[in-house]
């Protein structure tokens, strides 16, 4: 016989579909990653990330104003560091007048309300690692000390949050204690809690020239600190540890391939969850759209909505500007 329930009634037209729609995307959902270079008048496209650019500080100002006018109120800053300034300990990261510190101040000068985040060693590391290298290994505790110093330096420059992306054990506690001891009690921590050793980071490493270098006694990949993509339960363990150590926001990274992890964490903890839709995910869609194989805007919106539907409160995405323009 005929079904009593007809679920299709709720899909009859756009009016009813929008009335029952569960997941709504808004500019409030986004963190915008920005790539920054030394120099003047520079806005250079990243080869493997079409329509995404590295900005010098003067042009960064215009970009930040544009983001704010679109309702995008948070940025993640990544700097491309001159090879001459790189060393094993990322010493340049502590330079109060370094590119990162000036970038933070530039954003804050032009837009005081803009939320500014990030902290990582790899753009400053001569070996392209997120930790100090010694004897062919990444040294955990010494790295945490450097990250804590970096965090203070970023907080001094005006960062609202530090967002350690290194996956060292104990770094959230180390950073929290250091910030508190320096009276930065209001500086938050967004922890890259479940960050997987992923091949999707390729274009990002191109953008910053930050890939692990090919040298004897330097690990070729990040598999001794970033998570094995075959593992699910470990993500809960990592996230729990970060929350206990004082993380205000936790993160899953990459995005699309890891939405099961996002939902696990959503169902287990009640802290805000960020998801990083990474550079390779961006490049993949751009490439397919360029060939006319996928409808760029439709797939972009589907992907972003899926990330939020899985449980993300915050989405770091290179598509942020495109999405906001599309939905406004
Ligand atoms: C490193 C860092 C990476 C990304 C963000 N922070 C690369 C890595 O871990 O090697 C990748 C982001 C992206 O691919 O968009 N601190």
Boltz pocket constraint, residues with backbone or C-beta under 6 A from the ligand:
constraints:
  - pocket:
      binder: B
      contacts: [[A, 119], [A, 120], [A, 121], [A, 122], [A, 130], [A, 165], [A, 166], [A, 200], [A, 201], [A, 202], [A, 203], [A, 204], [A, 205], [A, 210], [A, 222], [A, 277], [A, 278], [A, 279], [A, 280]]
      max_distance: 6.0
